[in-house]
Amino acid sequence: MREKPIPSNVLKKVNDTIQKRVKQTREHDNQNIILENKILSEYCLSPDLEPTDIAKLMNRKLDTDEYTGRKLIDTLRLIKLTNIGERTQILKKGVEMGEIVLRCLYGEMPAFDAFVKNKKAFHDHHSSLARIALMSAFQRHSQLRALPCHEGIFCLGQVYSKYCLLEIMENTKYEYTKKSDAPKSAEAFEDKLRLTEEQLHSTNEMLGELQTEFEERMRESKQEELTQFFALIHSEIYGFILDSLFSARAGLDELKKQNYTLPVEINGLSILIRRIIQFVRDAGISPILRIGDIMTVESGDIENYIYEGSPFANEKEKKRVEVASPGWTFKDRGIQFSRPQIKEVKKEHE
């Protein structure tokens, strides 16, 4: 859509609304929310791209190597956008609504009706939809990006983004329809009162949704703490405990097959190992691969593994590798906290 000028009074309302919402939220220092929004902002321009491609774009723009496909996938999981088909559909719908938002800011009155018709999707379609629409509008208009509030939109989570956008639309429509020639007339007063009532109703709805979002974030926080706990105990500092446990159990099983009887003094060790393994399984932790499996990989696959071997000559070169460590995940939650380790299998004549 071709960029058109937005009147200064409308821009001021947009800026004031966003800055007010940013002051209300305590999310301004939430790095997860900021990262989510930066990812969505990039996706607004390229909805079909894979997380790895978005990571490369972000690294190039910010002159860093901080972002990887895996990091973006973990972040997208928090906002329920990991399914590529569903993600692309939601992103494109959000971009479409972002264009409707811009048309409203231009003062195209039919666009306000189109926005109202699509507003129900904010509740029924996906919780990130309003957030994407807001990001998309800013991404596609230079006057919006030049506003002092521009960085502030990255601090708004799902709920604040939605109600911020709804208030922007209410204020914009009021700016275009208010009776400027008779500001103190009864009709103008009724319009202002109607706007205030709508905003009060939106505020009450927002408080309820904020409570729900807060509870979800708390669950995510506890889950993240549990993930960090297992990532720590299964680290080099503690000798990759999970690998060691399952390796020890495999060794005990092999001794049992050979009818070897353990000394009485260490019988308790076998019981302890099996109980810890049971605890790990009850916590929902599962290996990703099997130790000893042979597989073929390309250079593009390596970011999902810890790779040990010679460098790849080019992107199309294939190498046979053996799984040295399985990697670990919370299977039901789809959260990986330890990458599999693979080693290049040398050819016999080398």
N, C-alpha and C positions, 0 to 999 in steps of 0.2 A: 504494500500500500504506500502511495506517495506521501511523503511528509508534508504536512500543512502547518501554518503557524497556530499556536495556541495563545489565546488572549492572556495578558498579564494578570488580570484578576483571577482567572481560572488557575493559572500556574501558582499564584500565591495561595489559593485554597488547597491545592495539592500539597504544596510544601508545608503549610501550617498543619495540615491533617497528619502527614507522615511524621513530622517532628514531634507532634503531640503524642502520637502512638508510641514513638521510640522512647519518649520520656516515661510513659506509663509502664512499659515492659521492663522486666528485669533480665531480659534475654540479650541485652546489648553486649554482654561479655561471654555469651555462650558460643564457644568456638564451633560446636557441632551445628548449630543453626546457621551461623555465618557460612560454614562450608557447604551446607545443604543449599543455601541460596545462591552461592557462587556457581555451584554445579548446575542448578536449575537455570540460572542466567545464561550460561553457555549453551545449555540444551535448547533454550528458546530460539537460538539462531540456527541450530543444527539438530533437530529432534531425532534424526535417523542414526546418529553416530553411536558407536559403541563406547562404553566407559573408558577403555584404553585410549581411544582417540580424543575424548574430552580431556583426559588427564594430560595428554601431550599438548593440547591447546592451552590449558591452564599453565603448564610448566613454561611454555614458550612466552606467554603473555607476562608472566610474573618473574621470568628469568630464574627458575628454580627447578629442582628435580624432586620436589616433595611429593608430588601427586602420582599415583599409580592406578592402574585399572582396578586392582584389588581394593585400594582405599576408597575409590569412588563407589564400587559395588557395595562395600560395607556401609557407606553413608546412604546410598539409595535404598538399602534394605530398611533403614530406620524410618523412611517415609513411604515404604511399600511401593517402590518403583523398580524392583529388580527384574521383573518379567519384561523382556524386551518388546514383545508385541503390545502388551498393555501400556508400557511406558511410552512408546512412540505415539499410541493413540491418545493418551492423556496429555502429552506434551503438545501435540498438534491441536487438540481441543483448547488447551490453555492459550496457545498462540492465537487461535481464532478469536477467543474472547478478549485477548489483549488488543486485537485490532478493533473490536467493537468499543472497547474502552477509549481508544484513541479517537474514534469517530465521535464519541460523546464529548470528549475534550475539545474537539473542533466545533462543537455546537450543532451537530447533525441530529435533529430531534428524533427521527425514526430509530436511530441507534440506541436511544434510551429504552424504547420498547423492546428492541432486540436483546438488550442487556437484561431486562426484567424477565424475559422468556427463558434466557439461559441461566439466570441466577439460581434456579432450583438445582442445577447440576453441581453447585458448590456444596450442597448438602448430600446429594445422592450419588454423584459420579465418583469423585475422589477428593480427599481432604486437601490435596496440594493444588487443586485447580485454580482457585483464586490467587494463590501465591504465584503460580506460573503466569497467570494473566497480568498481574501487577509487574512482574519481572519483564515480561515480554513487551509491555507498553514502554517501559523505560529503555529497554534495549533498542527499540525501534524509533526513538525520537530524541533528537539532540537537545531540544529545550528541556526535556525532563531530566536528561543526564547531567545538564548544567545546573540543576537546582541544588541548593545546599543540603537538601534532604537525601540526595542520591545514595550516599553510603549508608544512610539509615535504613533503607529498605532491606539490606542484608541482615539486619538485626531482628527482623520480624519473623516469628514462627508461623505455623499454619493458621492459628486462630486470629492473631493480631493482623496478619496479612489480609485475611478475608474481610474482617470488619473495617480495616483501614480502607480497603478498596470500595466497600459498600458506602462508607461515609464520603469518600471522594466523589462517587457517582451522585449521591444525594446533594452534596454541596455544589457540584458542577451543574446539575439540572436546575437547582435554585438560582445560581448565577445567571443562567440563560433565560429563566422564566420570570424572575422577580420584576415587580413593577417599579423600575428605577425612577420614573417620573413622579411617583406619589409614594414615597417611602413610608409615610405615616398613615396611609389609608387603611381602612378596616380589612380590605382584601389582602394588602401586603402583610398586615399583622397576622392574618389567618394563615398565610403561606409560611411565615416564619414559625408560627406555633406548630403547624403540621410537620415542618422539618425537625423541630426540637423533639416532638413526640416520637417521630420515626427513629431519631438518633437515640433517644432514651430506651426505646424498645430494643434496638440493636445492641445497646450496652448491656441490657439484662441478659439477652441471648448470649452475648460474648462471654459474660462471667461464667455462665454454665458450661460453655465449651472450653473455657480456659481451665476449669477444674478438671474436666475430662482429659485435656491435653497434659495437664500437670501430672495426673495419675499415670498416664502412659509414659511420660518422660521419666517418672520415678521408677517404673518397672524396667524401662530401658537402662536406667542408671545402675540398678541392681544387677541386671544381666551383664552390663559392661564390667562391673566390679568383679563378678564371678569369672568372666572371661579373662580379665587381667590376672586374677589369682591363679588360674590354671596355666596361663601363659608364663607366669613367673616361675611356678614350680617346675614347669616343663621348659626350662631354659638352660643354657650352658652353665650358668652359675650353679645350678643344682644337678647337673649331670643328666639332663633330659630324662627326668624320672619316669615319665609314661613309657618311653621306649624301653627303659631298663626293666620296668615291671613286667611288661609283656615278654621281653626277652628272657627274663628269669623264669617266668611261667612256662615258656616254651622249652627251656632247658630242663625244668622239673618234669614236664610231660614226657620228654625224651628219655629221661632216666627211668621213669615209671614203665615205659614201653620195654626197656631193657631189664625189667624186674629188679632194678636196683633199689635197695632199701636204705632210706636216709637214716643217718645216725639219730638216736633219740634226742640228742642235745639240740638239733636244729629242726626238729619236726614242726615246732611253732612257726618257723620262718615260712614254710610252705603255706600254712593256714593264713598267716599275715598277708602274704602276697596275694592270695586269692580273694581275701576280704577287701583289700584296697582296690583290686581290679573290679570287684563287684560294686564298690562305692563309685568308682569312676563311671561305670556303665549306668548306674542308677542316676548319676548326674547328667546323663544324656550325651556323654562324650564317646565319640567313635573315631577309629582310624579312617583316613581318607583313602589310602592305598594299602597294599600288602607288601611287606618287606620281601625283597627278592624278585618281585615281578619285573619283567623286561618290557619296555615300551619304547616307542619312537617319538621324538619331539623335534620341533623347529625352534628357531630363535624367539619367535613370538610367544611361545608357550612358557618360556623360562621364568617370566615374572611370577608365575604361579608356584614355582618351586625354588628350592635352594639347590643350585646346580654346581656340580664339581666336574670339571673336564676341560678340554681344549675349547678355545673360542670358536664360534660359528663363522664360517667364511662369508656367508650371505644369508638373507632372510629365508631362502628356499632350501638351504642345506638341512638334511635330516640326520639326527644322531640317535643311536640305540643307547638307552640308559637303563640302569638297574635301580630300583627303589631301595635306598639305604635306610630311610626313616619314613614312616607312613604319613606323617602329618596328622593333625588332630582337629576335630570340629565338634561343635554342639549340633548334632545332626538335625534334631527337630527344629532348632532355631535357625539353621543354615549359617552359623557363625564359625568361621575358621580362625583358630588362634595359634596354629603352628603349621607352617608350610611343609609339604613333603620334601625330603632331601633325595636327590637323584645323582647318580654317578655315571659318567660316560663308560660304556662298555668298549674296551679296546679291541680292535680286530686281532685275531690270533697271530697274524704274521708280523704285527708291530712289536 
